[in-house]
Amino acid sequence: MTTDLAVRFEAVQDRIRTAERRFQRPPGAVRLLAVSKTQPVAAIAALAAAGQSAFGENYVQEALDKMAELAALALEWHFIGPLQTNKTRSVAEHFAWVHSVDRLKIAQRLSAQRPSALPPLNVCLQVNLDRETTKHGLDEDAVGAVAAQVAALPRLRLRGLMAIPAPTADFVAQRRAFARLRLRQEQLIAAGLALDTLSMGMSDDLEAAVAEGATVVRVGTALFGPRR
Ligand SMILES: *Cc1c(COP(=O)(O)O)cnc(C)c1O
């Protein structure tokens, strides 16, 4: 592995462990999802050799090409990008997780298309916390009803919620947004859903996400360097 990649991998792991300690999270409570979109397979293979097993991709065809090249490695692939109905079959057949389910129809297709030889597909519902700045994700008001319906689909396992808050450099504002996602999750759990995953936090705001209960942080740039 290049020295740069090794140094960044070490630094990101250190940021996560430091945030766990600082915000009284149990050691190892936060998992690192390495967001490898646009990054070369050599970098993925190098991180895999250093012990990283979970990788996140946004573009279906790019991900399928990488999976084929890296088939010899036991990697866990997470789909985290916007998902169109015409791509659900490839995702249902090749990924272990989808973080970006934002409507019932997508969930129904993923469930119907998940091969019976594979375990249920792990999914998170993407929640839109900033209706003005983005159109991706479920409106907060809709999350409860959709979650109940998704949880009932036979070939999916609803694991929790995901969000990408509007970027801000203000730590307090970062925490406030992530806290809203955590509260939504707590409401769903109180309503009887068995959820264990909060997918939130990226290169620039992972500490705030860890403070508010993230169980998975999705990190690209801080790990791989700038995207091409
Ligand atoms: C690209 C991407 C990331 C990683 O973002 P960085 O700022 O590079 O860490 C995380 N989550 C999603 C959904 C992404 O599309």
The ligand as an SDF file (V2000), in Angstrom:
LIG
                    3D

 15 15  0  0  0  0  0  0  0  0999 V2000
  -19.2570   10.0320   -1.3780 C   0  0  0  0  0  0  0  0  0  0  0  0
  -20.1080    9.6700   -0.2140 C   0  0  0  0  0  0  0  0  0  0  0  0
  -19.5600    9.5540    1.0780 C   0  0  0  0  0  0  0  0  0  0  0  0
  -18.1100    9.8840    1.3990 C   0  0  0  0  0  0  0  0  0  0  0  0
  -17.9230   11.2490    1.4220 O   0  0  0  0  0  0  0  0  0  0  0  0
  -16.5020   11.8870    1.8760 P   0  0  0  0  0  0  0  0  0  0  0  0
  -16.8390   13.2870    2.1910 O   0  0  0  0  0  0  0  0  0  0  0  0
  -15.5830   11.7320    0.7060 O   0  0  0  0  0  0  0  0  0  0  0  0
  -16.0470   11.1220    3.0510 O   0  0  0  0  0  0  0  0  0  0  0  0
  -20.3880    9.1340    2.0960 C   0  0  0  0  0  0  0  0  0  0  0  0
  -21.6860    8.8490    1.8860 N   0  0  0  0  0  0  0  0  0  0  0  0
  -22.2440    8.9510    0.6710 C   0  0  0  0  0  0  0  0  0  0  0  0
  -23.6810    8.6190    0.5070 C   0  0  0  0  0  0  0  0  0  0  0  0
  -21.4780    9.3760   -0.4080 C   0  0  0  0  0  0  0  0  0  0  0  0
  -22.0630    9.4960   -1.6090 O   0  0  0  0  0  0  0  0  0  0  0  0
  1  2  1  0
  2  3  1  0
  2 14  2  0
  3  4  1  0
  3 10  2  0
  4  5  1  0
  5  6  1  0
  6  7  2  0
  6  8  1  0
  6  9  1  0
 10 11  1  0
 11 12  2  0
 12 13  1  0
 12 14  1  0
 14 15  1  0
M  END
$$$$
